[in-house]
Amino acid sequence: MALDYSKKVMQNFMHPKNMGEIKNADGIGKVGNPTCGDVMWVYIKVGGKGKKEFLKDVKFKTFGCTAAIATSSMITQLAKGKSFEKAQKITTKDIAKSLKGLPPIKMHCSSLASDALKKAIEDYKNKKVENK
Amino acid sequence: MKQIYFDNAATTRVDSKVIDAMLPYFKDKFGNASSQHFKGKEGKEALDKSREVIAKEINAKSEEIIFTSGGTESNNLALKGLFFSNYPKKDHIITTKIEHDSILNVCRFLEKNNAKITYLDVDNEGFINLEDLKEVITEKTIVVSIIHGNNEIGTIQDLEKIGKICKEKGVLFHTDACQSFTKTKIDVKKQNLDLITLNSHKIHGPKGVGGLFIKNGLQITSLFHGGGHEKKLRSGTENTSGIIGFSKAVEVVNSKDIQKMEKLRDKLINGILKIPNTKLNGHLKKRLCNNINISFNNIEGEAIGGHLENIGIYASTGSACMSNTLETSHVLKALGLSPLESNSSLRISISKYTTNEEVDYILKELPKIVERLRSISPLVN
């Protein structure tokens, strides 16, 4: 616990944004493994049509530490309202930067967050193909 | 914001009586205990008196106590010292899977130096199996080293029974008593102990001081070579002020404080276990008077700790993502906890300064924190 978390990390940990699940989500990205570490689920709701599709809503549920919860909260804020292309380009560094830094030992939490978002978008795309 | 310290297994606040006892040894009585003149004599007298106080506490003789820089050094000196004075005639050490790193990592180092180490399993409450111990002792066994009160889960081993087996089999017996010293009775004769690791900063003494009880007549190899201090076992000018503080900390311990801690510990355990899906780690009664370790299903201990810190409460946890390798606590693993259960654990360790109000406060806040974290956990339905 004696980790040097930024104020921004603590704010996002104490008062996470967009927490909880989206009922009838268009896509869900589940990452992590409960038997060895953090678990993060990202839910997306898609708006717009065709090439104008975008992330209308993004929410999360996370089992994890301070950094895992803060990065989950941040990825949802960064992704909300963005096109798939832009959302998929959100990097672990972008998340860490928006949180005013993460301790090096916790950087893996932010990669978990960007992976979860990518998986949620893939999940949506796969479902779309299946439904065709 | 009021600060509440619930991490006394890590270290403790120094008692003001201890500070008062130490101060003269920084100012007027600063002499080197090895000096022949009066200033040296003042220091030497202080060391002699301190040795007596600590020896008495464990029913040993003064000359059987040597002072070190703390628990880690004492554990190093005990195991390395015994191994290097017995090898190659004997090469086997028996310990457990729930020792402190200052035993486990010494054992790993010794393994690289041809030692054979047996790491005993423990049951789901953290106790070793005495039959297992009997079976693994061989004629090559030098020492059995078993932690007295465990630093994570508080489980107290039955030293008397272990000591009896060691005596019957003719092997030495060492215990790491860093957490249990002055809290749970230690008697070198009754428990047949040959070496005991002791330290000061867990009992409201200063950091950087500890001791090792070495039974008279026992040969061990020194780690520090120099001026031959501490019966040639630990060269280096004695930390007189620290040692005085250490013995003062032992002197001011009283049984009422222990009883008070036991009461508050039980109140905390019972109160926290009222939260659904929680589980106590360790034994309900055979545990250190100041240790509480509880797993909270489906949320991480580190996150609970973060919320507690935000309201001024300092507790402790071993967290999954504290390390890049995602290693969980080796102690909880040895109890058979899954990594998930182990990551969801929180350790609260109290002291004689802990108040009823502080206990009430955490008992009021903790359920809210747990509920909040569970509401965002994907592992909860």
Interface residues (C-beta under 8 A of the other chain):
Chain A: M1 M10 F13 M14 P16 M19 G20 K30 P34 T35 C36 G37 D38 V39 M40 W41 F60 K61 T62 F63 G64 C65 T66 A67 A68 I69 I105 K106 H108 C109
Chain B: N298 I299 E300 E302 A303 G305 G306 H307 E309 N310 S316 T317 S319 A320 C321 M322 S323 N324 L326 S338 P339 L340 N343 S375 I376 S377 P378 L379
